Amino acid sequence: MFRFKPSNRCRCDAVLGAALVFGAVAAAHAAEPSVPYVPTPQEVVERMLEIAKVGPQDYLIDLGSGDGRIVVTAAKKYGARGFGVDLNPVRIKESVENAAKAGVSDRATFLQRNLFETDLSSATVITMYLLPRVNLELRPKLFELKPGTRIVSHDFSMDDWKPDESASLEVRDKYGTGSAAGTSSIYFWIVPARVTGPWQWQLTVGGKPQAYEMVLEQKYQMISGTVRVGGHSIKLQEAKLRGDQISVSFSAEVNGSQLKHEFSGRVAGNTIEGAVKLSGSRTQGQHEWNATRGAKTSWPAGGARLAASIH
């Protein structure tokens, strides 16, 4: 194999040239968006907003807003308010013009801003068409949003944070006008309340007060746990969390007879308010459910225990 051995002068010049080129490329890259611009097809925009059930009461923030079509459509078709953020000044100018043409400039604004530095706390809906690695970098920030906030992503999910819903549709111009057809995936999440830990409440069953303690584990919107009542520990049969709405059910022996419990309520910080339906041979009825999160009660030796954790 023929090998060329450069002189020291050549080697120095080559290193200097490479350094200059690398520096120029790095500087240019730093000034560019970390996500390439590919517009979301309009039919996908419509479906994303439908899945999120966007309405006049909503405030939508679009991350990497491109030409502004999601925010403009949400404002024009559904009466929502909101803004889009993008690093590209050309896209921002185009978005402002598109909002003006649609007559929604009072409800749709656009900011040239890094999406990681954007305050998302006012959003009831977040939309995005980003790369998988960017979704994962954003995930902790999204998970801190107010429970019930809806998130919709075009094409890319968030790894082990599984969507509450998903859909796919065939689109004619997958990557812009005149491009090939393709399939678009839509992923939808509702930010869950944080419910990890012990919850206590009392119910009057058959004229007697009964103490309950439920200990929950949580990974995103998936929950499981046990409840202790009447000296017995029972695994929850069903446990669901959707935003700040929680429902759990189990059957337990209370006052000497089996009783099915079906709870549903709304989580607000360290409290749950809702209702419970009781069904048994001796007891039937519906009662208020008011639970408080607090320190776990000490159970007798040998009692079932469930460590609380959240990811």
Secondary structure per residue as TSV (DSSP state, phi and psi in degrees):
chain	resnum	aa	ss	phi	psi
A	1	M	-	360.0	133.5
A	2	F	-	-82.1	131.5
A	3	R	-	-126.5	137.7
A	4	F	-	-97.0	126.1
A	5	K	-	-104.8	106.9
A	6	P	-	-73.6	154.4
A	7	S	-	-74.8	168.2
A	8	N	H	-60.8	-37.0
A	9	R	H	-63.5	-44.2
A	10	C	H	-63.8	-41.1
A	11	R	H	-64.2	-42.5
A	12	C	H	-64.1	-45.3
A	13	D	H	-61.2	-39.7
A	14	A	H	-65.5	-43.1
A	15	V	H	-63.5	-44.0
A	16	L	H	-61.9	-44.4
A	17	G	H	-63.1	-42.8
A	18	A	H	-63.3	-39.2
A	19	A	H	-64.1	-41.5
A	20	L	H	-65.0	-43.7
A	21	V	H	-64.1	-45.5
A	22	F	H	-61.0	-41.6
A	23	G	H	-63.0	-41.3
A	24	A	H	-65.4	-41.8
A	25	V	H	-65.7	-43.4
A	26	A	H	-63.1	-41.8
A	27	A	H	-63.5	-42.6
A	28	A	H	-64.9	-41.1
A	29	H	H	-64.0	-38.6
A	30	A	H	-63.5	-29.2
A	31	A	H	-86.6	-8.0
A	32	E	S	-98.2	156.4
A	33	P	-	-62.8	149.1
A	34	S	S	-81.6	-5.2
A	35	V	S	-125.0	125.1
A	36	P	-	-65.9	152.3
A	37	Y	-	-84.5	114.2
A	38	V	-	-134.2	116.2
A	39	P	-	-68.4	144.5
A	40	T	-	-75.9	126.6
A	41	P	-	-54.9	143.1
A	42	Q	H	-58.7	-37.1
A	43	E	H	-66.4	-28.1
A	44	V	H	-73.5	-39.2
A	45	V	H	-55.3	-48.8
A	46	E	H	-59.9	-43.7
A	47	R	H	-69.9	-37.4
A	48	M	H	-59.9	-44.1
A	49	L	H	-70.6	-33.0
A	50	E	H	-66.3	-45.9
A	51	I	H	-61.2	-38.6
A	52	A	T	-78.1	-6.8
A	53	K	T	53.8	49.5
A	54	V	-	-68.1	137.5
A	55	G	-	-143.9	-177.2
A	56	P	T	-60.5	-23.3
A	57	Q	T	-81.1	-6.7
A	58	D	-	-90.4	151.2
A	59	Y	E	-119.3	112.8
A	60	L	E	-105.2	136.1
A	61	I	E	-120.6	124.8
A	62	D	E	-104.9	122.4
A	63	L	E	-96.0	116.8
A	64	G	S	76.4	62.5
A	65	S	-	-79.8	-7.5
A	66	G	T	56.1	-125.2
A	67	D	T	-85.6	6.2
A	68	G	S	85.9	7.7
A	69	R	H	-62.8	-32.2
A	70	I	H	-69.6	-48.2
A	71	V	H	-65.2	-41.7
A	72	V	H	-63.8	-44.3
A	73	T	H	-64.9	-42.5
A	74	A	H	-60.7	-38.3
A	75	A	H	-74.3	-44.5
A	76	K	H	-75.0	-45.1
A	77	K	H	-87.1	-33.4
A	78	Y	H	-115.4	-3.6
A	79	G	-	74.8	14.0
A	80	A	-	-77.6	165.4
A	81	R	E	-114.3	162.9
A	82	G	E	163.0	-172.9
A	83	F	E	-147.0	162.3
A	84	G	E	-120.3	150.2
A	85	V	E	-123.4	140.6
A	86	D	E	-156.1	149.9
A	87	L	S	-84.4	-17.9
A	88	N	-	-87.9	114.9
A	89	P	H	-63.8	-28.9
A	90	V	H	-65.0	-42.7
A	91	R	H	-66.7	-37.5
A	92	I	H	-63.5	-46.1
A	93	K	H	-60.0	-44.0
A	94	E	H	-63.1	-40.0
A	95	S	H	-63.9	-44.5
A	96	V	H	-60.7	-41.8
A	97	E	H	-65.2	-40.5
A	98	N	H	-66.2	-37.3
A	99	A	H	-65.5	-39.6
A	100	A	H	-65.4	-42.8
A	101	K	H	-62.0	-35.2
A	102	A	H	-83.6	-6.1
A	103	G	T	73.5	28.6
A	104	V	-	-124.0	23.8
A	105	S	T	-59.7	-25.2
A	106	D	T	-77.3	-14.8
A	107	R	T	-119.1	-9.3
A	108	A	E	-131.5	114.4
A	109	T	E	-123.0	164.9
A	110	F	E	-140.4	139.8
A	111	L	E	-129.8	135.0
A	112	Q	E	-84.1	103.3
A	113	R	-	-158.5	149.9
A	114	N	-	-70.7	126.2
A	115	L	G	-63.7	-27.6
A	116	F	G	-72.6	-19.0
A	117	E	G	-101.8	9.4
A	118	T	S	-92.2	133.0
A	119	D	-	-75.3	117.8
A	120	L	-	-102.7	4.0
A	121	S	T	-64.7	-21.9
A	122	S	T	-84.4	-8.3
A	123	A	-	-75.3	140.2
A	124	T	S	-102.4	-19.8
A	125	V	E	-137.5	133.3
A	126	I	E	-115.7	131.1
A	127	T	E	-120.6	151.3
A	128	M	E	-163.1	149.4
A	129	Y	-	-136.4	83.3
A	130	L	-	-120.6	-177.0
A	131	L	-	-87.1	157.4
A	132	P	H	-53.9	-42.5
A	133	R	H	-66.3	-32.7
A	134	V	H	-71.6	-39.9
A	135	N	H	-56.2	-44.3
A	136	L	H	-68.4	-36.0
A	137	E	H	-66.8	-32.3
A	138	L	H	-80.5	-22.1
A	139	R	H	-52.6	-46.4
A	140	P	H	-60.2	-37.9
A	141	K	H	-66.8	-39.3
A	142	L	H	-69.0	-38.3
A	143	F	H	-68.1	-18.2
A	144	E	T	-85.6	-5.2
A	145	L	S	-68.3	165.9
A	146	K	-	-58.4	132.6
A	147	P	T	-53.2	135.2
A	148	G	T	101.3	-14.3
A	149	T	-	-62.4	133.8
A	150	R	E	-98.5	140.1
A	151	I	E	-126.0	130.8
A	152	V	E	-128.2	127.9
A	153	S	E	-121.6	136.2
A	154	H	E	-89.9	123.1
A	155	D	S	75.8	-29.8
A	156	F	-	-123.1	136.3
A	157	S	-	-92.1	-162.5
A	158	M	B	-131.0	49.2
A	159	D	T	57.4	-121.3
A	160	D	T	-82.3	-1.9
A	161	W	B	-83.2	91.5
A	162	K	-	-70.1	143.4
A	163	P	-	-69.9	152.0
A	164	D	S	-71.9	-31.5
A	165	E	E	-147.3	157.6
A	166	S	E	-149.4	157.9
A	167	A	E	-152.6	160.2
A	168	S	E	-139.1	149.8
A	169	L	E	-149.4	149.1
A	170	E	E	-83.4	133.0
A	171	V	E	-124.8	148.3
A	172	R	S	-74.6	-47.2
A	173	D	S	-115.6	83.0
A	174	K	T	-60.6	-42.3
A	175	Y	T	-115.8	28.0
A	176	G	S	120.9	166.1
A	177	T	T	-55.4	127.3
A	178	G	T	86.5	-1.4
A	179	S	-	-84.6	178.5
A	180	A	-	-73.1	159.8
A	181	A	-	-73.3	163.2
A	182	G	E	-172.5	-178.0
A	183	T	E	-106.5	131.3
A	184	S	E	-107.4	135.9
A	185	S	E	-105.8	143.2
A	186	I	E	-124.7	130.1
A	187	Y	E	-119.0	135.9
A	188	F	E	-129.9	129.2
A	189	W	E	-126.7	152.3
A	190	I	E	-117.0	123.7
A	191	V	-	-60.4	122.6
A	192	P	-	-84.7	151.7
A	193	A	-	-68.7	158.2
A	194	R	-	-94.6	115.4
A	195	V	-	-120.8	5.3
A	196	T	-	-55.8	138.6
A	197	G	E	120.9	-172.7
A	198	P	E	-89.9	137.8
A	199	W	E	-125.8	134.9
A	200	Q	E	-123.1	148.5
A	201	W	E	-161.8	170.0
A	202	Q	E	-126.9	146.7
A	203	L	E	-130.2	150.3
A	204	T	E	-97.2	113.7
A	205	V	E	-119.2	119.6
A	206	G	T	60.3	33.8
A	207	G	T	80.6	2.5
A	208	K	E	-118.3	135.6
A	209	P	E	-68.8	137.5
A	210	Q	E	-131.0	126.9
A	211	A	E	-91.5	140.6
A	212	Y	E	-127.0	145.0
A	213	E	E	-137.8	125.9
A	214	M	E	-117.0	133.1
A	215	V	E	-116.6	124.1
A	216	L	E	-111.2	143.1
A	217	E	E	-107.6	151.8
A	218	Q	E	-145.2	137.2
A	219	K	E	-134.0	104.3
A	220	Y	T	57.1	-123.9
A	221	Q	T	-91.1	0.2
A	222	M	E	-90.6	125.8
A	223	I	E	-129.7	154.5
A	224	S	E	-154.6	169.4
A	225	G	E	168.6	-169.5
A	226	T	E	-132.1	160.2
A	227	V	E	-130.1	142.7
A	228	R	E	-116.1	125.2
A	229	V	E	-150.3	139.8
A	230	G	T	59.0	29.9
A	231	G	T	81.7	6.0
A	232	H	E	-121.5	147.2
A	233	S	E	-106.7	128.5
A	234	I	E	-127.1	137.8
A	235	K	E	-77.1	137.7
A	236	L	-	-62.3	133.6
A	237	Q	S	-79.1	-40.3
A	238	E	E	-137.4	139.8
A	239	A	E	-149.3	118.7
A	240	K	E	-131.5	143.2
A	241	L	E	-135.0	122.7
A	242	R	E	-133.0	100.9
A	243	G	T	66.8	-122.2
A	244	D	T	-100.6	9.4
A	245	Q	E	-97.7	126.3
A	246	I	E	-125.0	144.3
A	247	S	E	-142.1	137.9
A	248	V	E	-140.8	153.3
A	249	S	E	-146.7	153.2
A	250	F	E	-167.3	164.1
A	251	S	E	-118.1	137.9
A	252	A	E	-148.8	154.6
A	253	E	E	-82.5	120.4
A	254	V	E	-130.5	126.5
A	255	N	T	56.0	35.9
A	256	G	T	87.0	5.0
A	257	S	E	-142.6	152.9
A	258	Q	E	-69.9	136.9
A	259	L	E	-138.5	124.5
A	260	K	E	-86.4	133.3
A	261	H	E	-115.5	129.5
A	262	E	E	-128.6	107.8
A	263	F	E	-103.8	145.2
A	264	S	E	-149.0	139.3
A	265	G	E	-169.4	-176.4
A	266	R	E	-116.0	130.7
A	267	V	E	-87.6	130.7
A	268	A	E	-136.3	92.6
A	269	G	T	66.1	-115.1
A	270	N	T	-102.0	21.1
A	271	T	E	-131.9	153.2
A	272	I	E	-128.2	130.2
A	273	E	E	-122.9	131.6
A	274	G	E	-176.8	-142.2
A	275	A	E	-143.0	158.8
A	276	V	E	-132.0	136.8
A	277	K	E	-104.6	125.2
A	278	L	E	-109.0	132.6
A	279	S	E	-135.5	120.0
A	280	G	E	-161.3	175.5
A	281	S	S	-67.6	-28.3
A	282	R	S	-107.2	-19.4
A	283	T	-	-131.8	130.9
A	284	Q	E	-138.6	141.9
A	285	G	E	151.7	176.7
A	286	Q	E	-126.1	139.3
A	287	H	E	-134.3	162.0
A	288	E	E	-69.6	148.0
A	289	W	E	-122.8	116.2
A	290	N	E	-129.6	104.2
A	291	A	E	-110.6	149.0
A	292	T	E	-127.7	135.7
A	293	R	E	-84.3	133.3
A	294	G	-	-157.8	-164.0
A	295	A	-	-67.6	141.3
A	296	K	-	-68.4	133.9
A	297	T	-	-70.2	143.2
A	298	S	-	-73.3	123.8
A	299	W	-	-96.5	153.7
A	300	P	-	-59.9	154.1
A	301	A	T	-55.1	136.4
A	302	G	T	92.3	-12.4
A	303	G	-	-70.2	154.6
A	304	A	-	-69.9	141.0
A	305	R	-	-131.4	147.3
A	306	L	-	-136.3	116.0
A	307	A	-	-72.8	134.3
A	308	A	-	-87.2	138.8
A	309	S	-	-153.6	155.0
A	310	I	-	-142.4	147.3
A	311	H	-	-113.7	360.0
